[in-house]
Amino acid sequence: MSLIELLNNHALTSVFQPIVDTYRSSLIGYESLIRGPEGHPLERPLQLFAEAEALQLRQVLEQYCIRIAAKSFDMRQFAGALFINIDPNLLSCSNCLNELTNLPTTTAATVVLELSEHYEISDISQLKTQMHRLRAIGYRFAIDDLGAGHSSFKLWAEVRPDFVKLDRYFISDINNSPYKREFVQHIVTLAKNLHATVIAEGIETQEELRQLQKLGVFAMQGFLIGKPSRTPLPRHALTELFGAETGRERYDSLGSLLEDTTVVSSDRNVSDVLDYFQQNKRLIAIPVVDDQSVVGIIRRGQFMELMSTPFGRPLFAAKPARMVMQTNFLDIDVRAPLEQASALLTEHEDTIEQQILLIVDKDKYAGVIAVPSLLRRITELKIQNARYANPLTLLPGNVPINQTIDQHVSDGEAFSVMYFDLNYFKPFNDEYGYHRGDAVLQWFASLLEEYFPKSSHFVGHVGGDDFIVICRGQQNDLSTLKQLKRAFKEGIRSFYKAEHLNENGILGRARDGRYQRFPLLDFCVAILAVPPGATFSHQDIASAATKLKGKAKQANDGIALHPTLNYDQMFKIMPTVDASNRRMTRQNRACQCQSAQ
């Protein structure tokens, strides 16, 4: 079929690629992408638009793309904003403009028009006039592929976009390019000052994602997050990709605060809802749930006010609950960390009015959490963390470290422990003094937090120059450690004088009192992978990690890895423990497990 036949037969369809906020693990929206029939020469957008240009049908194709994107987005019930790419010059064409203004107001309010950088704008004043008209009915705007086309910053200054999408060139391999990082950092600063959100396009690796987060870019799009599809991205996929996989009953999890409450379906009579509120004076809100999915909420204050009006009860008593429910509820996955729930509350001005947070488990209703309970728990944890934090680095100290290890063991989940130690730290301290040594420890602590984010890791300071990282699952990510090594070796040089850098070390006194030359600071790390169902104590794991650290110091790369620990392996690593003690320890633990059951 030719392009004209494809258009006439409605054979061109839209697919949608998700755009997400990686900080809050939330969905921003989807970008619509046009597709021809599978296997057809005009299947891909590049060929489609080239053919349209050759046949002078570009405007017709653009209008078709807008129409089919809005229709498909609405029919399939996608959440968030709809991003549609458009040639900015076409906004001055009456047909294209009419296509946009004729869309329902509710649809217009969800649409973000991406002004492509690949087209030179013929009349900027005319473009601004039409944008003002479209903004009045709810449209928002983005500059697409910033840095790839004509007069990027001039266009930015003129149209004042809501979003700025970075060209894939600046994203690709950004973790290995200081020039790209410098450019993106300036863009982020400029965007903050001009109240625009930066979106990074084409994210394909975890390294790119992590580097962009360090630079302050959290809105992202790419194959790593989700490929173009005709169906929405499942919400639980965001938590699995970015959020923490926490146990439901952990003190620092949302699951530990979960409460049951009265629930109604959307077709339940309003009179029944009134009875529930009258019978339970402490009931502040009722979730509306259909087929295990939250569809709304009925809040006591607004509902009782409606029922107290002269015609409220007669008018609504026999009506279904959907007639009086509200849809501006706050919901979050039970596996999300408390920090994410806190961020969700603080970004909504009506937090106090929300009163409860709706909790879902992979998109299915799981219960509620009272906002005061959540805020109280967050405050308690902050106080606890401050009490046991290392005063120098403010990282959690030995008490929370031990609690975290014991909690992972209690949960029965697999986890890994990484024990870090700085090499040649004493001679550095002797040469430069404790003030400079403390600065190194603070810098290394911040480096660990950068490479091991809180969403899925615990970073603690054992004391002195010893640090620990605990991660869920047996994530022996050697590539991350190697990147950390490179970052450390690059950054540590700033703490040395030029003469020591030239000599690649310092002359210092060893522990035996003799002078010798010591290399520049480095770190070693011992990695223990603890299998699910293990019953080790934190003392066992600490002893094994300390023993394995000795091997790490002797390794060429400073890394010693013990893939999976069992009892025999644990006691081979640990200092001299005779067979009778080992058997006794096993028997004791078995008894403890049986008594606990």
C-alpha positions, 0 to 999 in steps of 0.5 A: 500500500502507498502512503495515501492508501495507508492514511485512507485505510487508517493503517498507521497506528500509535505506540507509546514510550514511557517517560518516568521520574526516576527519583519518585519512581512515578510516571510522567507520561508517554511519547506517541510514535507513529508506526506503519504496518509491520514489515511494510517499507513505511513501518518506521517514522523516518521512512514515513515522513520522508515519503510524506515530504516527497508527496507534499503530504507532511501537513496531512500526516502531522494532523493524522498523527495528532488525531490517532495519538489522542484517540489511542491514548484515551481509548487505552487509558494511559496515565500521565501526559501525552507527548506529541512531536510536531514541526513548529512551523505547522502551528501556523497552519490553520488546518493543523491548528484547528486539529489541536483546538478541536480536541476535547479540553480534557485531552488538551490538558494532558498534551505536551507538544514537542517542538522539534529542533530539526526544523528552522522556524520561519516566523517566531512571532507567529509561533509565539502567538499560536502557542499562547492561544494553545496554552490558554486551553491547556496545552504544554510545550517541550523543546525536543532534541535540544542541541541537535538543530537550529538555534537551540537556546534562542528557541528556548528563550522565545517559547519558554517551554515546560520541558526540555528534552536532551538530544540522545548524543549528550546521553550516550556514554555520558558516564565516560565523557566529562565534556558531555557531563559539563554540558548537561550540568549547565543545562540542568542549572539553566532549566531550574532557573527557567522553571523547565523540567529536563528529560533525558532521551535514549537511556540504554544503560544503568551507568547512563541513568546513574550518571544523569541522576548525579547531575540532577536529571531524573526525568528519563525515557529510553529502552532501559525504562520501556520500549514503545508499546501499544499498552501502558507500562504496569505501575509496579514495573516502576517500583521494581526498576527503581524502588526498594524491594522491602519486606511488608513488615519492616519497621522502615517500610510502608507495609508496617504501617498498613491498616484495614478500613471500610471499602466500597465499590463504585456502584454501592448506594450512597445511602450505605456510605452514609451509614458507614460514616454515621456508625463509625465516627473515626472513619475519615475516608472510604476507598472506592475499589473495583476489581481490586483496583482503586478508582476513587475515594470518599472523604468524610468532610466533603461527603457529610457536608453534601449530605447536610444540604437540603437536597443532598440526601434526597438527591444522592441516597439512591445514587451509586458511590461513583457520583460522590467519590473524588479521584484526586487520591494519593496512592503508592506501592507497598514496596516503595521506600518511606522517602518516596512516600514522603516526597509524594506528600510534600509535593502536594499542597493538600497533604493535610486534606488527604488524611490517608494514603492509599497503598497498592500491591502491584496495582491491587488495593492493599490497604491505607496508611494514615498520613499522621502515622506516616509522618510520625514514623518518618520522624522517628526514623530520622531521630533514630538515624541521627542518634546512631549516626557517625558524627563525621560522615553522618552515615548510620553507625554500628547499631543500625548496621547490625540491625539491618543485617539481622533484619535481612537474615530475619526476612529470609532474603538473599543479600550481599555485604560489601566491607570497604577499607581504605589502604595507606590511610595512616601514613596519609593522616600522619603527613597531612593531619587529621583535618585532611584525613576527615575530609577524605572520609567524608568525600568517600562516604558521599562517593559510596552514597552516589554509587549505591543509592538508598532505594536499594542499598544501605550504606554505613560507617563502621568506624575509622576508615571502614565502611559497609554497603548492604544490598538486597539480592546477591548483587555482586555488581563488579562493574559498579565497583570498577567504576567506583574505583576509577572515580576514587582514583581520579578524585583522591588526587585533589587531596594531595600536594603536587610533589606527592602526585609527581612521586605517586606516593608519600614517604611515611613511617610504617607500623614497625617504625621504619620509613618507607614509600606508600602509594596514593590512597586506594580502597579494598572491598570484601564481598559476602553473598548471603543466600536466602534462608541463612541463619547467621548473626551479624557477628558471624558476618562481620567476622567473615567479612573482616577475614575476607578483607585481608584477602582483598588487601592482597588482591591486585584489584583490591576486591575479594569476592565470596560468591555464596556463603554456607555454614562450612564456607562461613567457618572456613573464612572465620578465624579458628573455630574447632569442629565441636564448636561449629556443630554446637553453633549449628545445633543452637541455631537449629534450636533457636529456629524451632523455638521461634516457630 
